Amino acid sequence: MITMQNVRKKYKDFELELSLEIPEGRITGFVGKNGAGKSTLAKILSVLYNDYEGSIRINGIEMRQIDKDQLRKKISILFQDFTKYELSLGENIGISDIDNLSNCDKQKRIIESIGLNMDLELTQQLGNWFENGKNLSGGQWIKVGIGRVLFKDAELIILDEPNAALDAISEINIFKAIKQIAKNRICIVITHRVSNVPFYADKVMVIDEGKVVGFETHDYLLKNCHIYNELYTADLKIANRE
């Protein structure tokens, strides 16, 4: 469990300020308008920002007291601008855990679980550098990125917009795989596609201008949090037009 007490960080035009608990074994969704502070919070939790006030405890241990290198080994994160390496498919997935890079069986299981094109061999070179290199679509690259996150045996998983550029069937397969992985881990999903949140998130944190304005189930927030209702309704209209 992650416990955050009076955490504050100034960022651009607003100040992030919150206290909450994020449980393990469940998927916690982070939603909010653009610039609300979702990604800033994710970067604090992933030890990319250290200039914050307040206390963050991971399973009762103050985060600042944990060796940063050891802590990062326990975290697996996918940002929207993740690196697309000019390496083989297997290396692109296994690079999140160098010590187990040669575990081809695990790479194959992950590829199958996330629904990546099974015609691709683990040895297939990706990108333009190599004569036999293959370019992937945006959706396929996101699956590779998610596979990279799942390959690492991390205790904290953070996914920033993992469903961008995915079709509905791919998204369902992805979150089925994530739900299995999340059973014994802390899992956070940051998304703007609020209409899909009830299909995978056990609880949802709604953040607005750096403040938590709701942290409950989808059904509860839909009735009791006007910002969440507004985001959900607007996204549902967009999804129906698509």
N, C-alpha and C positions, 0 to 999 in steps of 0.2 A: 504493500500500500504506500502511496505517496501522500504525505500530509503537508499542506502548505498553510502557513500562518502569517498573516500580515505581510505578504510578499508584495513589494513595490519596486517598480522600475520605470524611470522616465524614458520615453521613446518618442522622438519627433514631437508631435503636437499633443500627445496625451501621456498620462501616467497609468501604467498597469498597476492595479491594486486588488488583491484578492486573497481569500482564505477558503480552502476546500480540501476534500479528501478524494483521491482517485483510487478505487479498489483494484485488486488483481482478479484475474479470472473472468473479467468482463470487458466488453468493448465500450469505451467512453467516447462519445462524439463531441467534437468542439465545433460550434457553429457561431456565426455572427457576420455582420456586414464587413465589407472590405476595409482593412485598416483598424478593425476593432481590437486587435491584440492577440489573435489566435496563434499566429506564427511566432510572435515574440515570446509567448509563453512556452511554445514548443522548443524554442532555442534555449530558453533558460533551463528547461528540464533535460535537454540534451547536452548541457555543459558548454554551450557555445557563448552564452552570456553569463558572466559572473558578478557583474556590478549591480546587484539587486539588494534590496533590504529585506529583512524578515527571515523566516526559517522554512527550509524545505527538508523534510525527513523522508528517507526511503526505508521502509520497514523499521522505523524507529531510530534510524541513524541519521544524524545531521549530514546533508549532502556535502557541505564544505569540508567535512572531516574525512571524507572518502577520497582516496587517491584518484586523481582525475583519469589517469590512464586505465586503472582498474575499473573505474566507473564506466568509461566509454566502451569497455569490452562487454559490458552488460546491457548496452543500449544499441538498438538497431533502428535506423531512421531513414525515411524516404522523403526528401524534399521535392518540390515541384521541378526544380532545376537540377535534378540528379545527373551524375556523369554517365555518359554513354561511351564506354571504353571501346577502343578499336582492338578488341580481343575476341577470343572465341566465345560462343554462347555459354559454355560451361564456366569459363573464366569470369565472364561478366556476372554470373550468378554467385560463383564461389568466392569472389574477391572480398566479400564481406567478412569472411572467416578464413584467412590465409592458411592457418594451421590445418584446415580440412579442405583445402582447395581441390585435392585430388579425389574427394568423395563423390564419384560419378553417380553412384546409386541414389544418394540423397538429392543430387541435382535433378536426376530424372524424375524422382517422386514429386519434387516441387514443381517441375515443368508440367507434369500431368495434372497436379492438383489445381494449378492456376489456369489451365486451359490454353497454354501456349502452343503454337503450331508444332505438332508432333513430327512433322516432316523434317524439322531442323535437327541436325545432329549436334551433340555437345561440342564437337570440334569445328563446327561451322564458324568461320571468321565473320565478324560483323563490322560494317562500316565500309569506307572507300579505300583504305590504305592498301589492302591486299587484292591481288588479282581475282581471287575467288570470294571476295568479301560480299556480304549480302546486306542490303539496307532493309530495315524494319519500319513498319508503320508506327505512328505515334502510340496507338493502342498496344502494339506488340512490345514496344520499348517500355511502356509502363508495366506490363506484365513481367518483363525482365527485371525491372527495378524492384517490384514487389517480391519476386522470387529471390532477389539478393537479400532483401530484408528478412524473409522467412528462413533463408539458409543459415543465418547466424542464430545460435542458441542464446538469444538475449532475454533478459528479464523485463525489459521495457521496450515496447515497440511503438514507434510514432510514425504515422503515415499522413503526409500532407497532400491532400487532394489525390488519393490513389485511384479514384474512379474517373478522372479526367480522360477523355478520349476513348472510354470503354463503351461497348454496346451493352444492352441490358443483360444478355446471357453471360457475357464475360464478367460483368460486374457481380452477378449472382455467384458464379464459380469462385471468383476472387474472395468474396466475403465468407463463403463456406470454408475455404482454406484458412482464412484469417481467424474465424471463430474457433476452429480446431486448435490452432496455434495459441490462441489467447486464453485457453482454459487454465493454464498455470502461469500466466504472465499478466503484466499491466499493458494494456493496449489502448492507444489513443488514435482516433481518426479525425483529422481536420478536413472539413468539407464545406463547399458552398452548395452542393446538391442536397438540400435539406429534405426534399421529397423522398429520398431513398433512405434517410436515417432510420426510420422505424423498422426497416428490414434487417438491420444488423446491430444497432447501438442499444445497449442495455440501459444506459443513462446518457443524457445529453447536457453538456455545459453550454449555456448561451452567454456570450460575452459581447458587451456593447461599450465602446469608448473606454476600454481598459478595465471594466467592472463586470463581475459575474452577476447577471440579472436573472439567471435561472439555472438550476442543476437538478434535473429530475428526469422521469421517463417521458417519452414522446407524448403519450396521451395526456399526462398531467400538464406538460408545458403548452400543449395545443389549446388547452382550456384556460390556463392561468398566466401565461406569459405572452403579452401582446407582440413583443418583438419576434419571438419564435413563431407565433401564429402568422405574422406578416411575412417572415422569410419563407416559411413552409408553403403558404398559399401562393406567393409569387412564383416560387420554384415549380410548384405543381402546375401552374398555368403554362410555364415555359415547357415543361416536360410533355404536357398534353399537346402542345403545338408541334413538338418534334415528332 
